[in-house]
């Protein structure tokens, strides 16, 4: 059974930065792709960034140059650093691992 716990969301101003953290409780941390998704009000959940088992990282076009995905295997943690946040980045951010989801963390960007 996998458990994912996200943290780091909050209310920020346009142009500010934040880092989201996801602690993944599993014995198989290195054997599955993982990533961050987000869901804005009234919209479908969308990929923000993901990393494959081979370490290949991809980003949504909307966050290219503003997002950095990283993981620390020893901590079994996945991080998403977002800079120059915009109002359209507002949403609930979810961590995903092997088709499992965390409870989400709210990010609100205010102008």
Secondary structure, 3 states (H helix, E strand, C coil): CCEEEEECCEEEECCCCEEEEEEEECCCHHHCCEEEEEECCCCCCEEEEEECCCCCEEECHHHCCCEEEEEEHHHCEEEEEECCCCHHHCEEEEEEECCEECCCEEEEEEC
